[in-house]
Amino acid sequence: MPLDSRALGTVLHEELTLHSTLCRREAGAFQQAVRSGDAVVVACTQEQRLFGELGQQTEGAVSPVRFVNIRETGGWSRDAQAATPKIAALLAAARLPEPEPVPTVTFRSGGRLLIIGPLDAAERAAALVSDVLEVTLFTQGPGAAGGAQERRYPVQGGRLLSLRGWLGVFDVEWAADNPIDLDLCTRCNACVAACPENAIGLDYQIDLAACRDHRDCVKACQVAGAIQFGRVAEARTERFDLVLDLRAADATPTFMQHALPQGYFRWDGRDVATLMRLRELVGEFEKPKFFTYRQKLCAHSRNQEVGCNACVDICSAEAIRSDKARQQIQVNPHLCVGCGACTTVCPTGALSFAYPAAQDQGTKIRTLLSTYAAAGGRQPTLLLHSQEQGQRLIDDLGRAARLGVAQGVPAQVIPLAVWHTASLGLDVWLGAIAQGATQIAVLVTGEEAPQYLEGLQEQMDVAQALLQGLGYAGQHLQLVRAASAMDLDASLRLLSAQRAQGPAVAAKFGLAPDKRGTLELAIDHLAAHAPAAKLPEAIALPAASPFGQVLVDKDRCTLCLSCVSACPASALQDNPNAPQLRFVEKNCVQCGLCATTCPEDAIALQPRLLLSPERAQPRVLNETQPWGCVRCGKPFGTLKAIEAMLSRLSGHPMFQGEALERLKMCGDCRVIDLYSAQNESKVTQL
């Protein structure tokens, strides 16, 4: 790699010494560094294991060690001579402290494994893991060869009813509806030989569709007594720690979601890595609790009405469900896989990604961009990619560039590994562009759920419309689809040939803890430095926008103010001093709860970004005269609401004459009038 240690040292404000054979002849320099107590960054991930072991073996080693890849990401590229700013940025970001720890989710597995599938295949799989796992088989037919004559493992059979849970708590329910009791069966094969229809397989279960009720098998099994056609099918349940499913992916009942629960594996009979992972899942395990949920900000439900359902719809693990009774969502942390897609589409920030938090991601992005700019870099593109498949493609691309069959990662493209590509959204993207990035590219490799790509594209369309409305030229956000290193190479070359316009002055703010706060900071900066000579009053945005206004049909609205009580963001407000419906557009998240709640269907949403100062000021959407009590004159409702009520109830038999007149009274006068009428009636009777 053409590394310029002097230029890198100037940007990083320290004197750097280049060790080109550190993992061999110069390993002593690493040992000396880890004794210093200062944080040590090793710009090589290939020999991470070697350096880790070397650090453990070094007496007096106290320094934290971090690793960063500058080879495949920049040094092995046809643009390597121009990659110094990017390499400096990667080195600077690697020196940042690790994110603060977050609460964890615990899984406990005792190693009880259920294998579902044809008996012959299930027994072969069991033989490979039974030395460390306690195996039970659930037969789904004999398979090509049938089960072994020797009974090595417990076998269950019947009709599988349900399978749910996660690592350590998989609950399986089935109906034991087959005439042959597998616990009593001795596998003597007498029934198989006796059946004239060959309806009994070598999994020792009867194909009832083929059976013609000769009962020859019952006679053959008199000693064991394992066959009873009159047995009542009983429902059975059992709990397992792990499940290995050998059935086709579309078999039911099984897990059909894109992100399978931890501890559940599908196996094709060839992938040995799956069985190796199974063998390791005995004991206690922890993972971060990836999300933070603030119910007060949630726009999902109010008054038993559902407004925003974005997180429920996008979750590929089926970890989020609606809880209308409690007017909120429920997230199962054991099923959550940490993709963060729910936080990307959440308009309010009620769901936020906790590990790493937005502030930590923002600090890393700001460090990358500011260091890149300080080193003379221009027009940076952030390439967000996953830590596994995405990183593998970048590594493959670097090697291909080293061999001369690809061009490699362009000099202005800065790769940034994230836990999942769906975990960063509108707030982080716009924040990064405000801080100096001209493009945000998200690498998708085919491992993502389809709804993730739809959600990401919708959010990108919102961001792009906003930037274009402010006058920023070019395509700023896009998905980069690649299944191979060569796909990625071609896509990155097209990306680097594009030009997009960013703000003339890079923002210095850090990402706020809440999503809306970051969006406001980013939008304010982008608007303040917008290249447009004259900004429009408002920018029209796509339907997925978290910004917009509420439109009220004044002829239909009765000012019942149901929408005010439903609004989770205080965008809709009443006026305690007058019959008014007021609206603060800055607060609106376009959740739709107001439109869903309105009994008059008088509300519609209009996604947009208002740029005038009135965006933060209350404005009146509708108002009317108050209705005064016909008895005491005290106002107790609105003119339109009382008139609408009188119109609807005037034909009802219970609201005629005096009863209809009482509807025009306040609550106090209504009681007094009713009591007076009852007393007059009693006097008349006397």
C-alpha positions, 0 to 999 in steps of 0.5 A: 500500500502507498502509505504516507506516514508523514501526511497521516501524522500531520492530520492526526497530530502526532508523529507516526512510524510505519511498520510494514512487517509488524506481524513478523520481524517488527512484532516487538514494536507492538509489544512496546506499544501495548505496555504504554497505557495509551490506546493502540490502533492496529491498522490490520484486521487480517492478523487480529487473532495474532495480535490479540494473542501477542498482547495477552502474552506480553508482560505489562500490557495494559493498553486497549487495542483496536483494529481497523482495515485500511487495506481492502477499504483504501490501500488496495485500490487503483485510487490508493495514491489518493486515499490518504484522506480516507485512511486518516479518517478511518484511523481517527475513527478507530481511536474513538472509545467503545460505546457505553454498555447497554442492558442485555437480554439473557438466553439459557440453553440446556442443550435439549434439541428437537429435530423435525424431519424425515426419520432417516435424515433426522437420525443422521443429523442426530448422530453428528450432535448427540455427543453434546446435545440431548436429542429428540426426533419428531418424525415427518415420514420415514424418508428414503431409507427409514429409521435405524433398527436400533432405537438411539433417540426418543422419537415423537410423531403425529400432527405438528400444531404449533412451534413458537419461542426462541433459544431456551424456550421453544414450545412445541405442540402436536396431536398424537393422532397416529394409531402406533404408539412410538413409546411402545413400539419395539420396531420388530417390523411385524406390522410393516410386513403384515400390512397389505397396503404397505401403509406403514413406513419405517418411521412406524407411523400409519398412512391413514389415507392408504390404510383400508382397515384390515387391522392385520397390523393390530393382530401382528402387534398383540404382544407389544400392544402398540397399535390402537386405532381407537386411541383418542388423539391427545394434544401434547406439549414439550419445551426444547432449547433448540430446534433443527428443522429438516423440512422445506422452508414452506412447511407449516407450522414453522417460522415463516418470518425473514429473521428466524429466532435464535436457536432455530435452524433450517438444515439442508443436510449439507451445511456443516457450519449449521451443526457446528453452531448448534453444538455451541449453543449450550449454556448462558448467552447474552446479547444487547437490548438493541432498542429503547422504547418511550411510550409517551412518544409513540404514535401507534394508538390512542383511544383504541384507535391505531394510527402509526403501524410502521414498526409492526409492519417492517419488523422481519422477526415478528418481535413487535406487536400491537397492544391496543388495550395499553395503547402502545406496542410491545417489543419482545427483546428475545426475538429482536435481532437488532436490525433497527429497521423499526427505529428507521421508520419510526416518525417520532423517535419512540423507538430508538436504536440503543447499541450503538446509540445515535450519539455514538454513531454521530460521533464516529460519522463526524470524526470520519468526515471532519478528518477526511476534510482536514486531510484535503479530501473532497466530495466524501461518500459514506458507504454503510454496510453490514459487519458480515456480508457487507464487509466480506464483499468489501474484503473480496473487492480489495483482494480483486483490486490487488490482483488487478481484476477490479478497481477497488473502493474509490478514494472518496468512498468511506466504508462504515460498518454498522450492526445492520444497514437498516439501523440508520435512517433519515436523522443520521443521513441528513445529519451526515450530509449537513456535516459534509458528506455529499452522498450516503450509499447503503450496501444491500447484499440480498440478506435483507428482508424485502420490507427493509429495502422498501422502508429504506427507499421510502425514507431516502425518497423523503430525504432526497425530496427535502434536499432537492427542495432546498436547492442541493443538486444531485443524487444524495442517497441511494441503495447499492445492490451487490451480490459479488465483489464485481457487482460492488466494483461496478456500482461504486464506480458509477457512484463515484462518477456522480456528483452531489452538492452539499452545504458550503459550511459543514455543521459541527453539531452532534447527533441528539439523543432524540430523532426529532431533535437531530432532524431539526438541527440538520434541517436548520443547517441545511436550510441556512446554507441552502444553495437555492437563491430563494427558498420555497415556502414549503417543500412537498414530500412523499407519503412516508414523511414524518413532516407535514400539516393537517387539513381540516374540512371546516364544513364537516368539523364540529370542533369536538376536539377528539383529535386533540386528545388523540394527538401524541405529539401535541401538534393539535391543540385546543384553546381554553379561552375559545372554541378553537382547534389549533395546530403546530406544524413543527410537532406533527409526525403525520401518524394519522391518529387524528384522521382515524379518530375524527368522527366526522372524517374531516381531517386529511394529512399533507406531507410537506416541510414548511420553511417559514417561521410559522412552522413553530407557531400555533395557527387556527385550523377551525373555530366557531361561536360558543353555544350558550345554555338556553336557561342560564346563558353559560357557554358549554359547547360549540354552536356547530357541535350542538346543532349537529347533535340536535339535528341527529337526535330530533327524530329519536322518540326519546328526545322529543319536546322537553327532552330535546330542549334539555339538550340545549342546556348545560349540565347543571341546568339540565339536572335542575330542569329535570328535577323541577319537572319531576316535582311538578309531576308529583304535585299534579298527581296529588 
